[in-house]
Amino acid sequence: MDRIKVLIVEDKSLVAAAIAAMLEKHGLEVTGSCRSGEEALAEFDKSNPDLVLMDIELDGPLDGIAVANQIKKRSSVPIIYLSDYTDEATVDRAKKTLPANYLSKPFQEAELIRAIDIAFTNYNAQQSGIPKKLLTDHIFVRTDNQKFEKIAYSNIVLLKAERAYCKIVTDDKTLTLSTSMNNIQDQLSHSDFMRVHRSYVINTKKITSLEGRIVHLGTHSVQMNEESHKELLARLKLVK
């Protein structure tokens, strides 16, 4: 699985280095650290990050809000402002770019990680309302207090509900999240995924065979309920 890529736009090198250390500690990948708006836009186009941490005061003619406006024309990537400015005029101007969050400096590591968590939760929820042909091909999840992961839809085999937890079974590992399966399914909101049992959602593209009401997905097998079995047969092209 790919690590979540973060672009840091910050004109103070020591602050940028401290932020980078925090991100790496939590399993995120820093694609670059930029001091000016022009440099940030070039790096954004080059590295295609999943999240941007944006200082408002930057070197050069473009400030962080102007850069955020340019990024918004390119992508729906979440942007979190990091700023010394808390005056009403600056905050109102920043709000017009619809940032994922706004942190006032100085901030603590826990505050930054919480802001990132909220940003990705909101991003996943927003993507679920986009027509399916425009959906992105991945979801962002926080696997524990120390790590975020970017999971491609194509790598997910199934979701399994276990009480208050949800297991995401992928091609190469199983992640256990402290959230309900309904919450994850809502954020996936993709036509490839189908609920076949009270406790299971499967990726229909991972089906390798059917045996009565048992669906096989490689080494995994799931017992479907009758209604889901009929729906799945209607969706699949069967040669008899």
PyMOL commands that set and color helices and strands:
alter all, ss='L'
color gray80, all
select helices_A, chain A and resi 13-25+37-47+64-74+88-95+109-127+132-134+153-155+181-188+204-206+226-235
alter helices_A, ss='H'
color red, helices_A
select strands_A, chain A and resi 5-9+29-34+51-55+79-83+101-104+138-144+147-152+156-162+165-170+174-177+193-197+200-203+209-211+214-217+220-223
alter strands_A, ss='S'
color yellow, strands_A
deselect
rebuild
show_as cartoon
